[in-house]
Amino acid sequence: MTEELIARIARCLDEKNIPYMIIGGQAVLIYGRARMTRDIDFTLGVDCDEYEKIVEVCKSAGIRILPEDTKSFAAETMVLPAEDTSSKMRIDLTFSFTAYERQAIKRAGKIEVAGYNVQFAACEDVIIQKLVAGRAVDIEDVKSILAKQGDAVDIEYIRKWLREFEAMPECAGVIGRFEGLIGC
């Protein structure tokens, strides 16, 4: 059910020429350990000025936008939360506005899901996003990705972006967390 939903949304995004990548727990399932996840996280390669296109994508994909004042909510949070009406699966559509997100979308790779090629964030970008989020489950996800992907992970690419994020007060210590996980 989840795979068909992912493919359906991805197809609708592609039809509207909206660049995207799947991040979060669904990407961890690809690169790390199997774990329960109750949502699908898409990062979109557009900002809120493309809001109407995203509403059309939601309608085409058969997903219901959750907030009542959707446009204001998206503008304030940069996220458009939605739900698949049949499965009740939560879908978060995050508008991108940073150079990092835009280049991460360009690095995303296609993985076949339910017969459709879907853009997933590269494992390094999943690691970066998980480290920045910094919750216990995110750190466990990073450990599982590092264990499964081994030497295929581009450590220097991760360090480069973590140095950028380290400059933000809410991300203080992110490099140290990463170095601790890789044993440096």
Backbone hydrogen bonds, N-H to C=O, Kabsch-Sander energy under -0.5 kcal/mol:
donor,donor_aa,acceptor,acceptor_aa,energy
5,L,1,M,-1.9
6,I,2,T,-2.7
7,A,3,E,-2.5
8,R,4,E,-2.4
9,I,5,L,-2.5
10,A,6,I,-2.7
11,R,7,A,-2.5
12,C,8,R,-1.9
13,L,9,I,-2.5
14,D,10,A,-2.7
15,E,11,R,-2.5
16,K,12,C,-1.3
17,N,14,D,-1.6
18,I,13,L,-2.7
21,M,43,T,-1.7
22,I,119,Q,-1.9
23,I,41,D,-2.5
26,Q,23,I,-0.6
27,A,23,I,-0.7
27,A,24,G,-0.7
28,V,24,G,-1.8
29,L,25,G,-1.8
30,I,26,Q,-0.7
30,I,27,A,-0.6
31,Y,27,A,-2.3
32,G,28,V,-3.2
40,I,90,R,-1.8
41,D,23,I,-0.6
42,F,40,I,-0.6
42,F,92,D,-2.9
43,T,21,M,-2.9
44,L,42,F,-0.6
44,L,94,T,-3.5
45,G,19,P,-3.7
50,E,47,D,-2.2
51,Y,48,C,-1.9
53,K,50,E,-0.6
54,I,50,E,-1.6
55,V,51,Y,-2.1
56,E,52,E,-2.0
57,V,53,K,-2.1
58,C,54,I,-2.4
59,K,55,V,-2.3
60,S,56,E,-2.7
61,A,57,V,-2.5
62,G,58,C,-0.8
62,G,59,K,-0.8
63,I,58,C,-2.6
64,R,83,E,-3.1
66,L,81,P,-2.6
70,T,68,E,-1.4
73,F,69,D,-2.5
74,A,70,T,-2.8
75,A,71,K,-2.2
76,E,72,S,-2.3
77,T,73,F,-2.6
78,M,74,A,-2.5
80,L,93,L,-2.7
82,A,91,I,-3.0
83,E,64,R,-2.3
84,D,89,M,-2.6
85,T,62,G,-1.1
88,K,84,D,-2.1
90,R,38,R,-1.3
91,I,82,A,-2.8
92,D,40,I,-2.6
93,L,80,L,-1.7
93,L,91,I,-0.6
94,T,42,F,-3.0
94,T,92,D,-0.7
95,F,78,M,-2.6
95,F,93,L,-0.5
96,S,44,L,-0.8
96,S,46,V,-1.9
102,R,98,T,-2.0
103,Q,99,A,-2.3
104,A,100,Y,-2.4
105,I,101,E,-2.1
106,K,102,R,-1.4
107,R,103,Q,-1.5
108,A,104,A,-0.9
108,A,105,I,-0.6
109,G,120,F,-2.4
111,I,118,V,-2.6
113,V,116,Y,-3.2
116,Y,113,V,-1.7
118,V,111,I,-2.5
118,V,116,Y,-0.7
120,F,109,G,-3.0
120,F,118,V,-0.6
121,A,22,I,-2.6
125,D,122,A,-0.5
126,V,122,A,-2.0
127,I,123,C,-2.4
128,I,124,E,-2.5
129,Q,125,D,-2.4
130,K,126,V,-2.5
131,L,127,I,-2.7
132,V,128,I,-2.4
133,A,129,Q,-2.1
134,G,130,K,-2.6
139,I,135,R,-2.2
140,E,136,A,-2.1
141,D,137,V,-2.0
142,V,138,D,-2.3
143,K,139,I,-2.4
144,S,140,E,-2.1
145,I,141,D,-2.3
146,L,142,V,-2.8
147,A,143,K,-2.3
148,K,144,S,-2.2
149,Q,145,I,-3.1
150,G,146,L,-1.9
152,A,149,Q,-2.0
153,V,150,G,-1.5
155,I,153,V,-1.4
158,I,154,D,-1.7
159,R,155,I,-2.7
160,K,156,E,-2.5
161,W,157,Y,-1.9
162,L,158,I,-2.6
163,R,159,R,-2.3
164,E,160,K,-1.2
165,F,161,W,-2.3
166,E,162,L,-2.5
167,A,163,R,-0.7
167,A,164,E,-0.8
168,M,165,F,-2.2
171,C,168,M,-2.2
172,A,169,P,-1.3
174,V,171,C,-2.0
177,R,173,G,-2.1
178,F,174,V,-1.9
179,E,175,I,-3.0
180,G,176,G,-2.3
181,L,177,R,-1.5
182,I,178,F,-1.9
183,G,179,E,-0.8
184,C,179,E,-2.5
